[in-house]
Amino acid sequence: MNETQKPRLRLASDAELPKHLRSRDDLVTRVFGHNAELYEKWMDWYRPLVRDGSVTSRLKEILRLRVAQLNTCDF
């Protein structure tokens, strides 16, 4: 696989999502939302990372973006 053939995840459509997740446009919902159990487990793990701690959510997001940039991550 060369650089122009990066693997891609298929995003779930509204029809594939549970009713309570439809019409959401964030990528996490679209990647994990087709599997409600997986989505809930992901969110149980992820929410505390975003909401808790002594570092602000804004700074955490800036750090995530920088790490993604350094790793040439498109997602």
C-alpha positions as CSV (number, residue, x, y, z in Angstrom):
1,M,0.0,0.0,0.0
2,N,1.4,3.4,-1.0
3,E,0.8,6.8,0.5
4,T,-2.1,7.5,-1.8
5,Q,-3.9,4.3,-0.8
6,K,-4.5,5.0,2.9
7,P,-7.0,2.7,4.6
8,R,-10.4,4.3,5.1
9,L,-13.2,3.5,7.5
10,R,-16.8,3.4,6.2
11,L,-19.0,5.8,8.1
12,A,-22.4,4.5,9.2
13,S,-25.4,6.1,7.6
14,D,-28.5,7.3,9.6
15,A,-30.3,4.0,8.6
16,E,-27.5,2.0,10.3
17,L,-27.5,4.0,13.6
18,P,-29.9,3.6,16.5
19,K,-32.6,6.2,16.6
20,H,-31.0,8.2,19.4
21,L,-27.7,8.6,17.4
22,R,-29.3,9.6,14.0
23,S,-28.6,13.0,12.6
24,R,-25.3,13.4,14.5
25,D,-22.5,14.3,12.2
26,D,-19.4,13.7,14.4
27,L,-17.0,11.1,13.1
28,V,-16.9,9.0,16.3
29,T,-20.7,8.4,16.1
30,R,-20.4,7.6,12.4
31,V,-17.5,5.1,12.9
32,F,-18.8,3.3,16.1
33,G,-22.5,4.1,16.1
34,H,-23.6,1.1,14.0
35,N,-22.7,-1.0,17.0
36,A,-24.4,0.4,20.1
37,E,-22.5,-1.7,22.6
38,L,-19.2,-0.8,21.1
39,Y,-20.2,2.9,20.9
40,E,-21.2,3.0,24.6
41,K,-18.0,1.3,25.8
42,W,-15.9,3.7,23.7
43,M,-17.8,6.7,25.2
44,D,-17.4,5.3,28.8
45,W,-13.7,5.2,28.2
46,Y,-13.5,8.5,26.3
47,R,-15.7,10.9,28.2
48,P,-13.5,11.0,31.3
49,L,-10.5,11.7,29.2
50,V,-12.2,14.8,27.8
51,R,-14.1,16.0,30.9
52,D,-12.0,15.1,33.9
53,G,-8.5,16.1,35.0
54,S,-6.6,19.2,35.8
55,V,-6.0,20.2,32.1
56,T,-8.7,22.0,30.3
57,S,-10.7,20.3,27.5
58,R,-9.5,23.0,25.1
59,L,-5.8,22.3,25.8
60,K,-6.5,18.5,25.5
61,E,-8.0,19.1,22.1
62,I,-5.0,21.3,21.0
63,L,-2.7,18.5,22.1
64,R,-4.7,15.8,20.2
65,L,-4.6,17.9,17.1
66,R,-0.8,18.4,17.4
67,V,-0.2,14.7,18.0
68,A,-2.3,13.9,14.9
69,Q,-0.4,16.5,12.9
70,L,3.0,15.0,14.0
71,N,1.8,11.5,13.0
72,T,0.2,12.7,9.7
73,C,-3.1,11.4,10.9
74,D,-6.1,12.5,8.8
75,F,-8.7,11.6,11.4
